[in-house]
């Protein structure tokens, strides 16, 4: 095998390992601390949300599954209102740009905050395996759900987050 072939193999192996399920923050584990600025200029971080549950969605504008899940999450956010579990969408920035993400968010008028993950720093900290990735985090900062899709019993799960 040539030197460039070995390098390609190593890079491919690293990519497979780094994005494989089971390599990210898992159910039962604490989320890493994070800090982001939302498109509307608010600063949001795990420490700001300390003591509160959180729904966190990693997404991209080009993701077809995101296009299916984000409207469902928006309907949920509208039903729950401002007193419900905080919801934060994070565009991973992978093969995307902040300007595209802003245009997309404005076009669909989603009712929950969104931020852009410059240089995939937050995605790396969470070791996001792909998009969408939906995390439900309890008030102690422990992941209680992780999946690419919303569960059928999402409202019951959100109630449970508040109890933990």
TAKADA-V391423 format. One record per helix or strand of 2 or more residues. SS is the DSSP state (h for helix, s for strand). FROM is the first residue (numbers start at 1). TO is the last residue. If there is no record, write none. Layout:
BEGIN
((SS,FROM,TO) (SS,FROM,TO))
END
This chain:
BEGIN
((h,3,19) (s,35,38) (s,43,45) (s,54,59) (h,64,80) (s,86,91) (h,98,108) (s,113,116) (h,118,126) (s,133,137) (s,142,147) (h,154,163))
END
